[in-house]
């Protein structure tokens, strides 16, 4: 590995120092957790969350939607993990990345309720 860009499009294991400011992304605790890296820059790593959940609480008319009628919507999103929050990144260079990603981040994680991350 020559630099941090070598982890782009790879599934890595990440341990955070803390989750201050990024709690809304779906990360539960400091990890460790697996994620797919989509980009790296001087600020941090852009990672994918395949199961980012949003719930609309207000209708187009500006009125609150009753709790019983609110619907969860799952989307695939990319978000920034700032380097200040990252303690360790573990890369698995010997693994076939496509197979490894399917094994670790496969669709069966949707049923686990982990919102795209696995500890």
C-alpha positions as CSV (number, residue, x, y, z in Angstrom):
1,X,0.0,0.0,0.0
2,X,1.5,3.3,-1.1
3,X,-1.1,5.8,0.3
4,X,-4.6,6.0,1.6
5,X,-6.1,6.1,-2.0
6,X,-5.3,2.3,-2.2
7,X,-8.3,1.6,0.0
8,X,-10.8,3.2,-2.5
9,X,-13.4,0.6,-3.6
10,X,-12.3,-1.8,-0.9
11,X,-14.1,-3.1,2.1
12,X,-12.2,-2.2,5.3
13,X,-12.6,-2.6,9.0
14,X,-12.7,0.8,10.8
15,X,-12.3,1.7,14.5
16,X,-13.2,5.3,15.5
17,X,-11.9,7.5,18.3
18,X,-15.4,8.8,18.8
19,X,-18.6,9.5,16.8
20,X,-18.9,13.2,17.8
21,X,-20.7,15.0,14.9
22,X,-21.5,11.9,12.8
23,X,-24.0,10.0,15.0
24,X,-26.8,10.6,12.4
25,X,-25.0,8.5,9.8
26,X,-26.1,5.2,11.3
27,X,-22.9,4.3,13.0
28,X,-23.5,2.6,16.4
29,X,-20.6,3.3,18.7
30,X,-16.9,3.5,17.9
31,X,-16.8,0.1,16.1
32,X,-15.0,-1.7,14.8
33,X,-17.3,-2.0,11.8
34,X,-16.9,-2.9,8.1
35,X,-17.6,-0.4,5.3
36,X,-16.8,0.2,1.7
37,X,-14.6,3.2,0.9
38,X,-15.7,5.2,-2.1
39,X,-13.2,8.1,-1.9
40,X,-10.4,9.5,0.2
41,X,-9.3,13.1,0.5
42,X,-7.4,15.3,2.9
43,X,-10.4,15.7,5.2
44,X,-11.3,12.0,5.6
45,X,-12.7,8.9,3.9
46,X,-16.0,8.8,2.1
47,X,-17.8,5.6,2.9
48,X,-21.0,3.9,1.8
49,X,-24.0,3.2,3.9
50,X,-26.4,1.0,1.9
51,X,-29.2,1.3,4.4
52,X,-29.4,4.9,5.5
53,X,-32.9,5.4,6.9
54,X,-35.0,8.5,6.8
55,X,-38.5,9.1,8.1
56,X,-40.7,11.9,6.9
57,X,-42.3,13.5,9.9
58,X,-44.0,16.5,8.2
59,X,-46.3,16.5,5.1
60,X,-46.2,18.9,2.2
61,X,-48.7,21.0,4.0
62,X,-46.3,21.5,6.9
63,X,-48.4,19.5,9.4
64,X,-47.0,16.6,11.4
65,X,-47.6,13.2,10.0
66,X,-49.2,10.9,12.7
67,X,-46.6,8.3,14.0
68,X,-48.8,5.4,12.7
69,X,-48.6,6.8,9.2
70,X,-44.9,7.6,9.0
71,X,-42.9,5.4,6.7
72,X,-39.2,4.5,6.8
73,X,-37.3,5.0,3.6
74,X,-34.0,3.3,3.0
75,X,-31.4,4.8,0.6
76,X,-27.7,4.2,-0.3
77,X,-25.7,7.2,0.7
78,X,-22.0,8.2,0.9
79,X,-20.8,10.2,3.8
80,X,-17.5,11.6,5.1
81,X,-15.7,10.0,8.1
82,X,-13.3,12.7,9.1
83,X,-9.8,11.6,9.8
84,X,-10.1,13.2,13.3
85,X,-12.7,10.5,14.1
86,X,-10.7,7.6,12.6
87,X,-8.4,5.6,15.0
88,X,-7.6,2.6,12.8
89,X,-8.3,1.3,9.3
90,X,-7.7,-2.4,8.6
91,X,-7.3,-3.4,4.9
92,X,-7.6,-7.0,3.7
93,X,-5.3,-7.0,0.6
94,X,-5.3,-10.8,0.0
95,X,-9.1,-11.0,-0.2
96,X,-11.0,-10.9,-3.5
97,X,-12.7,-7.5,-2.8
98,X,-16.0,-8.2,-4.6
99,X,-16.5,-11.5,-2.9
100,X,-15.4,-10.1,0.4
101,X,-17.7,-7.1,0.1
102,X,-20.7,-9.4,-0.7
103,X,-19.8,-11.7,2.2
104,X,-19.4,-8.8,4.7
105,X,-21.8,-6.2,3.4
106,X,-24.2,-8.5,1.5
107,X,-27.9,-8.0,1.3
108,X,-28.5,-10.2,4.3
109,X,-27.3,-7.3,6.5
110,X,-30.6,-5.6,5.7
111,X,-32.4,-8.1,7.8
112,X,-30.0,-7.7,10.7
113,X,-31.1,-4.1,11.3
114,X,-27.5,-2.9,11.5
115,X,-28.3,0.0,9.0
116,X,-25.4,-0.9,6.6
117,X,-22.7,-1.5,9.1
118,X,-21.5,-4.8,10.7
119,X,-19.5,-5.0,14.0
